[in-house]
Amino acid sequence: MIDVAAVYKKVIRATVFAGELPARFYRSVFRGTYPATVRQQLGAVVNNLVLHVHPTRVYDRSIKAQTTFGLGLICFYLFIIEWITGIFLMFYYEPSTGAAYGRILDLNYTITFGRVMRNLHRWAAEAMVVGVALHMCRVFYTGAYKPPREFNWVLGVSLLVLTLALSFTGYLLPWDQLSFWAVTVGTNIVSYAPVLGPWLRFILLGGETVGSDALLRFYTLHVIAVPAVTALIVNYHIWRVIKDGGLAHPSENRGADGEPLGQPQRSDSVVTTFPRVVYLELLVFLVLMVGLLAASLLFNAPLEEEANPLTPSNPSKAPWYFLGLQELVGYSAFWGGVGVPTLLMIYLVVLPYVDRRPAGIGIWFARERVVMISVWTVILLGILVTTALGIYFRGPNWNFYWPWENWPGPH
């Protein structure tokens, strides 16, 4: 005889056990139950591998959209997207002049989702350049580079340089006319640096011209060297944000007597990182992914005919983020290739160690910083104007043309 009662009890136990599996799995991964109380939420940040890079509490004002626009977080997400899509592309790419262009065609027309992944990689790279630049502007305009955050600003400057290096080294890999002549122009700009310029260009290209050695070196730099250094500095940069007191806040401002300026505001209240900040970060990621996927489905990454060293493009233009320098090189090779970039880098690195007055911190366009803000804005406008000239107003032989004018002859 079958003991119905015993079978019933076993079924109940199995059902209960199955129902507890999700909770057991959650506890095994996140080292505890879902944090419901404030104490548990603070502990979750300390105990969780992902969340431990966050402070346990943040100012309520710091997570408002208008405070940072999430630019630093967006840049981090873009870097992760670049890693993931880049690994996918590496499975199909071959860094040789005989095969590179054909592999790109395969990605576009043969491999499932290959075109979308390439588009996603390209547009995320372009967005990362813009995002890092905007993030630096946000930090400057809110005075968030002042003590104790001086060195983290310098780390940010290095990340801007590395972001440009990532984009530039990847620019050659499609091995089409656009990338070939853009890198030719870009490395020529490097050669204008006195003493070290020609040597640096030779090291980058592995010779005097853009060829198979250059493609292999750019590929190695793009997939190994530059990403590894960038990942290390990104992690250190995030860690320093926490150790330097989190995001800049107006409560850090001090008067001439060293006393805090103003009265405590409602925005001075703090919230726990989990769950509010974490959920906002997930929301930003979802919105970013939707936007990038939409762009990748609607707009294809540029691809011209295969690179031909005997048929130069006219005009031959550097990547768009170096067109400001190319425009200056048209007037003076020294100032475009050496003078302006060097002075700009010195200005960026020295800035937080010169402008140390604890006023205007965490406030957009603070009146106390009108001189520094004016200088930065003039520099920014100069970069934008020269870049726009290179993109829209330069035609064959680098002559000036209005955007609506037709260029003479073949181009």
C-alpha positions as CSV (number, residue, x, y, z in Angstrom):
1,M,0.0,0.0,0.0
2,I,1.2,3.5,-0.8
3,D,1.4,5.8,2.2
4,V,-0.5,8.7,0.8
5,A,0.2,10.9,3.8
6,A,4.0,10.3,3.4
7,V,3.9,11.1,-0.3
8,Y,1.9,14.2,0.4
9,K,4.5,15.4,3.0
10,K,7.3,14.8,0.5
11,V,5.6,16.8,-2.2
12,I,5.0,19.6,0.3
13,R,8.7,19.6,1.3
14,A,9.8,19.5,-2.4
15,T,7.5,22.4,-3.2
16,V,8.8,24.5,-0.2
17,F,12.4,23.6,-1.1
18,A,11.8,24.7,-4.8
19,G,10.2,27.9,-3.6
20,E,13.2,28.7,-1.4
21,L,15.7,28.2,-4.2
22,P,15.6,31.8,-5.5
23,A,16.1,33.2,-2.0
24,R,18.9,30.7,-1.4
25,F,20.6,31.6,-4.6
26,Y,20.3,35.4,-3.8
27,R,21.8,34.9,-0.4
28,S,24.7,32.9,-1.8
29,V,25.5,35.5,-4.4
30,F,24.9,38.7,-2.4
31,R,25.9,37.3,1.1
32,G,22.6,37.8,2.8
33,T,19.0,38.6,2.4
34,Y,17.6,41.5,0.4
35,P,18.4,44.6,2.5
36,A,15.2,46.1,3.9
37,T,16.5,48.3,6.7
38,V,18.9,51.2,6.5
39,R,21.5,49.2,8.5
40,Q,21.2,46.3,6.0
41,Q,21.4,48.7,3.0
42,L,24.7,50.2,4.4
43,G,26.0,46.7,4.9
44,A,25.1,45.7,1.4
45,V,27.4,48.3,-0.1
46,V,30.3,47.0,2.0
47,N,29.8,43.3,1.5
48,N,28.9,43.3,-2.3
49,L,31.7,42.9,-4.8
50,V,30.0,45.4,-7.2
51,L,28.5,47.8,-4.7
52,H,31.7,48.2,-2.6
53,V,33.0,50.8,-5.1
54,H,30.2,53.1,-4.0
55,P,30.1,55.1,-0.8
56,T,27.6,53.9,1.7
57,R,25.7,57.2,1.6
58,V,25.5,60.1,-0.9
59,Y,24.1,63.6,-0.8
60,D,20.6,63.6,-2.2
61,R,21.7,66.6,-4.4
62,S,24.5,64.5,-5.9
63,I,22.0,62.1,-7.6
64,K,19.9,64.8,-9.2
65,A,20.1,64.8,-13.0
66,Q,21.1,68.4,-13.2
67,T,24.0,68.0,-10.9
68,T,26.2,65.7,-13.0
69,F,23.9,64.5,-15.9
70,G,25.4,61.1,-15.1
71,L,28.3,61.8,-17.5
72,G,31.0,60.0,-15.5
73,L,28.7,56.9,-15.2
74,I,27.9,57.1,-18.9
75,C,31.6,57.1,-19.8
76,F,32.2,54.1,-17.6
77,Y,29.3,52.2,-19.3
78,L,30.6,53.1,-22.7
79,F,34.0,51.7,-21.8
80,I,32.4,48.4,-20.7
81,I,30.3,48.3,-24.0
82,E,33.5,48.9,-25.9
83,W,35.2,45.9,-24.2
84,I,32.3,43.5,-24.8
85,T,31.7,44.5,-28.5
86,G,35.4,44.6,-29.1
87,I,35.9,41.0,-27.9
88,F,33.1,40.0,-30.3
89,L,34.8,41.8,-33.2
90,M,38.2,40.2,-32.4
91,F,36.7,36.7,-33.2
92,Y,36.4,37.7,-36.8
93,Y,39.0,40.4,-37.4
94,E,42.5,39.7,-38.9
95,P,45.1,42.5,-38.5
96,S,46.7,42.1,-42.0
97,T,46.5,44.4,-45.0
98,G,45.4,41.5,-47.1
99,A,42.5,40.4,-45.0
100,A,41.4,43.3,-42.8
101,Y,39.0,45.0,-45.2
102,G,37.5,41.6,-46.3
103,R,36.8,40.8,-42.6
104,I,35.0,44.1,-42.2
105,L,32.9,43.3,-45.2
106,D,32.1,39.9,-43.7
107,L,31.0,41.6,-40.5
108,N,28.7,43.9,-42.5
109,Y,27.1,41.4,-44.9
110,T,27.7,37.8,-43.7
111,I,28.1,37.4,-40.0
112,T,24.8,37.4,-38.0
113,F,24.5,40.7,-36.1
114,G,28.0,41.6,-37.3
115,R,26.9,44.9,-38.7
116,V,25.0,45.8,-35.5
117,M,28.0,44.9,-33.3
118,R,30.4,46.9,-35.5
119,N,28.0,49.9,-35.5
120,L,27.6,49.6,-31.7
121,H,31.3,49.5,-31.2
122,R,31.9,52.5,-33.5
123,W,29.1,54.8,-32.1
124,A,30.0,53.9,-28.5
125,A,33.6,54.9,-29.2
126,E,32.4,58.2,-30.7
127,A,30.1,58.8,-27.8
128,M,32.9,58.0,-25.3
129,V,35.1,60.8,-26.8
130,V,32.3,63.3,-26.5
131,G,31.2,62.0,-23.1
132,V,34.7,62.2,-21.5
133,A,35.1,65.8,-22.9
134,L,31.6,66.8,-21.5
135,H,32.4,65.1,-18.2
136,M,35.6,67.2,-17.9
137,C,33.6,70.4,-18.7
138,R,31.1,69.5,-16.0
139,V,33.8,69.0,-13.4
140,F,35.4,72.3,-14.4
141,Y,32.2,74.4,-14.4
142,T,31.2,73.0,-11.0
143,G,34.7,73.6,-9.5
144,A,35.0,69.9,-8.7
145,Y,38.7,69.7,-9.4
146,K,39.7,71.8,-6.3
147,P,41.3,70.2,-3.2
148,P,41.2,67.5,-2.2
149,R,40.4,66.3,-5.8
150,E,43.4,67.8,-7.6
151,F,45.1,64.5,-8.5
152,N,41.8,62.9,-9.5
153,W,41.4,65.7,-12.0
154,V,44.9,64.8,-13.4
155,L,43.7,61.2,-13.7
156,G,40.7,62.5,-15.6
157,V,43.0,64.3,-18.0
158,S,45.0,61.1,-18.6
159,L,41.7,59.3,-19.3
160,L,40.9,61.9,-21.9
161,V,44.2,61.3,-23.6
162,L,43.7,57.5,-23.4
163,T,40.2,57.8,-24.8
164,L,41.6,59.6,-27.8
165,A,44.3,57.0,-28.1
166,L,41.7,54.2,-28.0
167,S,39.7,55.8,-30.7
168,F,42.7,56.8,-32.9
169,T,44.3,53.3,-32.8
170,G,41.0,51.7,-33.7
171,Y,40.4,54.2,-36.5
172,L,42.9,52.4,-38.8
173,L,41.5,48.8,-38.4
174,P,38.8,48.9,-41.1
175,W,41.6,49.5,-43.6
176,D,39.5,51.6,-45.9
177,Q,40.4,54.9,-47.6
178,L,38.9,57.0,-44.8
179,S,40.8,55.3,-42.1
180,F,44.1,55.0,-44.0
181,W,44.4,58.7,-44.9
182,A,43.0,59.9,-41.6
183,V,45.8,58.0,-39.8
184,T,48.3,59.2,-42.3
185,V,47.4,62.8,-41.5
186,G,47.2,62.1,-37.8
187,T,50.6,60.6,-37.6
188,N,52.0,63.4,-39.7
189,I,50.8,65.8,-37.0
190,V,52.7,63.8,-34.4
191,S,55.9,64.1,-36.5
192,Y,55.8,67.9,-36.1
193,A,56.9,67.6,-32.5
194,P,60.6,68.6,-32.3
195,V,63.2,65.9,-31.6
196,L,60.8,63.1,-30.6
197,G,58.1,63.7,-33.2
198,P,59.7,61.7,-36.1
199,W,60.8,59.0,-33.7
200,L,57.2,58.7,-32.3
201,R,55.8,58.5,-35.7
202,F,58.2,55.8,-36.7
203,I,57.4,53.8,-33.6
204,L,53.7,54.0,-34.3
205,L,53.9,53.0,-37.9
206,G,56.9,50.6,-37.7
207,G,58.3,52.4,-40.7
208,E,57.9,55.6,-42.8
209,T,54.5,54.8,-44.2
210,V,51.1,53.4,-43.1
211,G,51.3,49.7,-44.0
212,S,51.1,46.2,-42.6
213,D,53.4,46.9,-39.7
214,A,51.3,50.0,-38.7
215,L,48.1,48.0,-38.9
216,L,49.5,45.3,-36.6
217,R,50.9,47.9,-34.1
218,F,47.6,49.8,-34.0
219,Y,45.7,46.6,-33.5
220,T,48.0,45.6,-30.6
221,L,47.7,49.0,-29.0
222,H,44.0,49.1,-29.5
223,V,43.1,45.7,-28.1
224,I,45.8,45.1,-25.4
225,A,48.0,48.0,-24.3
226,V,45.7,51.0,-24.2
227,P,42.6,49.2,-22.8
228,A,44.7,47.7,-20.0
229,V,46.1,51.0,-18.9
230,T,42.7,52.7,-19.3
231,A,41.0,50.0,-17.1
232,L,43.6,50.4,-14.3
233,I,43.3,54.2,-14.3
234,V,39.4,54.0,-14.5
235,N,39.4,51.9,-11.4
236,Y,41.8,54.1,-9.5
237,H,39.8,57.2,-10.7
238,I,36.6,55.7,-9.2
239,W,38.3,54.8,-6.0
240,R,39.7,58.3,-5.6
241,V,36.2,59.8,-6.1
242,I,35.1,57.9,-2.9
243,K,38.3,58.6,-0.9
244,D,38.3,62.3,-1.8
245,G,34.9,62.8,-0.4
246,G,32.5,61.8,-3.2
247,L,31.0,64.3,-5.6
248,A,31.8,68.0,-4.9
249,H,29.1,69.6,-2.8
250,P,28.4,73.3,-2.0
251,S,28.9,72.5,1.7
252,E,32.6,72.4,1.0
253,N,32.8,76.1,0.2
254,R,34.7,78.3,2.7
255,G,35.0,82.0,3.2
256,A,38.1,84.0,3.8
257,D,37.9,83.2,7.5
258,G,37.7,79.5,6.7
259,E,34.1,79.2,7.9
260,P,31.4,77.4,5.8
261,L,29.4,79.7,3.5
262,G,25.6,79.7,3.6
263,Q,23.1,77.8,5.7
264,P,22.4,74.0,5.5
265,Q,19.9,73.3,2.7
266,R,17.4,70.5,2.2
267,S,19.7,69.1,-0.5
268,D,22.3,68.5,2.3
269,S,20.3,65.4,3.3
270,V,21.9,62.0,2.5
271,V,20.4,58.8,1.2
272,T,21.8,55.3,1.2
273,T,23.4,54.1,-2.0
274,F,21.3,50.9,-2.1
275,P,18.7,50.8,-3.4
276,R,18.1,54.3,-4.8
277,V,21.5,55.1,-6.4
278,V,21.8,51.5,-7.7
279,Y,18.4,51.6,-9.4
280,L,19.2,55.0,-10.9
281,E,22.5,53.6,-12.3
282,L,20.6,50.7,-13.9
283,L,18.1,53.1,-15.4
284,V,20.9,55.2,-16.9
285,F,22.4,52.0,-18.4
286,L,19.1,50.9,-19.9
287,V,18.5,54.3,-21.5
288,L,22.0,54.4,-22.9
289,M,21.7,50.9,-24.4
290,V,18.4,51.7,-26.0
291,G,19.9,54.9,-27.5
292,L,23.0,53.1,-28.8
293,L,21.1,50.2,-30.2
294,A,18.7,52.5,-32.0
295,A,21.7,54.4,-33.5
296,S,23.3,51.1,-34.5
297,L,20.2,50.0,-36.3
298,L,19.5,53.3,-38.0
299,F,23.0,54.4,-38.9
300,N,25.9,52.4,-40.3
301,A,29.5,53.0,-39.3
302,P,31.3,54.5,-42.3
303,L,33.2,52.2,-44.7
304,E,34.7,53.4,-47.9
305,E,36.6,51.4,-50.6
306,E,39.7,49.5,-49.6
307,A,42.8,51.5,-48.6
308,N,44.9,52.5,-51.6
309,P,48.2,54.2,-50.8
310,L,48.4,55.4,-54.5
311,T,45.1,57.2,-54.5
312,P,45.0,59.8,-51.7
313,S,41.8,61.3,-50.6
314,N,41.4,65.0,-51.3
315,P,41.0,66.4,-48.8
316,S,42.7,64.0,-46.5
317,K,41.4,64.6,-43.0
318,A,42.4,63.4,-39.6
319,P,39.8,61.9,-37.3
320,W,37.2,64.5,-36.4
321,Y,38.6,65.0,-32.8
322,F,42.0,66.0,-34.3
323,L,40.6,68.3,-37.0
324,G,41.1,71.3,-34.8
325,L,44.9,70.5,-34.7
326,Q,44.9,69.9,-38.4
327,E,43.3,73.3,-39.0
328,L,46.0,74.9,-36.9
329,V,48.7,73.0,-38.7
330,G,47.4,74.6,-41.9
331,Y,48.6,77.9,-40.4
332,S,51.6,76.8,-38.5
333,A,53.0,73.3,-38.3
334,F,54.7,74.1,-35.0
335,W,51.7,75.6,-33.2
336,G,49.2,73.0,-34.5
337,G,51.5,70.0,-33.9
338,V,53.4,71.0,-30.8
339,G,52.7,74.4,-29.3
340,V,48.9,74.4,-28.7
341,P,48.7,70.7,-27.6
342,T,51.6,71.1,-25.2
343,L,50.2,74.4,-23.7
344,L,46.8,72.9,-23.4
345,M,48.1,69.8,-21.5
346,I,50.2,71.9,-19.2
347,Y,47.1,74.1,-18.5
348,L,44.9,71.1,-17.7
349,V,47.4,69.4,-15.4
350,V,48.5,72.6,-13.5
351,L,45.0,74.0,-13.2
352,P,43.9,72.4,-9.9
353,Y,47.2,73.2,-8.2
354,V,46.9,76.9,-9.1
355,D,43.1,77.5,-8.5
356,R,42.9,76.3,-4.9
357,R,40.5,78.8,-3.3
358,P,37.7,76.8,-1.6
359,A,34.9,78.8,-3.2
360,G,32.4,78.0,-6.0
361,I,32.7,74.2,-5.4
362,G,29.8,72.1,-6.5
363,I,28.0,75.1,-8.0
364,W,27.4,75.5,-11.7
365,F,29.1,78.7,-13.1
366,A,29.7,80.2,-9.6
367,R,30.2,84.0,-9.6
368,E,33.4,83.6,-7.5
369,R,35.1,81.8,-10.5
370,V,34.1,84.1,-13.3
371,V,37.7,84.6,-14.5
372,M,38.6,80.9,-14.6
373,I,35.2,80.0,-16.2
374,S,35.8,82.7,-18.9
375,V,39.3,81.4,-19.7
376,W,38.0,77.8,-20.0
377,T,35.1,78.9,-22.2
378,V,37.3,80.8,-24.6
379,I,39.6,77.7,-24.9
380,L,36.5,75.5,-25.5
381,L,35.1,77.8,-28.1
382,G,38.5,77.8,-29.9
383,I,38.5,74.0,-30.0
384,L,34.9,73.9,-31.3
385,V,35.4,76.6,-34.0
386,T,38.6,75.0,-35.4
387,T,37.1,71.6,-35.3
388,A,33.9,72.8,-37.1
389,L,36.1,74.6,-39.7
390,G,37.9,71.3,-40.4
391,I,34.7,69.3,-40.7
392,Y,32.4,71.6,-42.6
393,F,34.5,74.3,-44.3
394,R,37.6,72.5,-45.7
395,G,37.6,70.9,-49.2
396,P,40.2,69.8,-51.8
397,N,43.8,70.9,-51.0
398,W,42.5,72.2,-47.7
399,N,40.9,75.2,-49.3
400,F,38.0,77.0,-47.7
401,Y,34.5,76.2,-49.0
402,W,31.1,77.0,-47.7
403,P,29.2,73.8,-46.7
404,W,26.7,74.3,-49.6
405,E,29.4,74.8,-52.2
406,N,30.2,72.1,-54.7
407,W,33.9,71.0,-54.7
408,P,35.7,71.2,-58.1
409,G,37.0,68.0,-59.7
410,P,37.0,64.5,-58.4
411,H,37.2,64.0,-54.6
